[in-house]
Amino acid sequence: MPTEIVLRKRASTRVGEIGLFCDVEVWEDDFAAVKNDSDVKAVLSQPRSLKQHKFAWALATKVADACDFLDTKEDAMNYMLIEARHARFIYDQRQNISYTVPKPTN
């Protein structure tokens, strides 16, 4: 299951090493799910406002913990985006149904 976490590029405790490290406790559980010495696929980007990005994901984590109907923080983020009307509202005329898709936050 893909997840979105924030890592910091910094020098390691070993001489000459540089790496990406999880310095924010909000993402420690997601980062801990990655096994040591395993290959992973990463898509790296640097958000315009990292402070707001961290706040939004911390808020999504708190909302997911507080609400019984939300299982994960990704579900909570999608729920918050839809409730804030930061979403596309799509109507399918063939099936006569409408659904909501949250817009990306990058």
Protein Blocks (a to p, Z undefined) as FASTA:
>chain_A
ZZdddddddddfbehiacdddfbfklmmmmmmpcghiacdddddddfblmlmmmmmmmmm
mmmmmpmkbmblmlmmmmmmmmnopacddddfklopacdddddfZZ
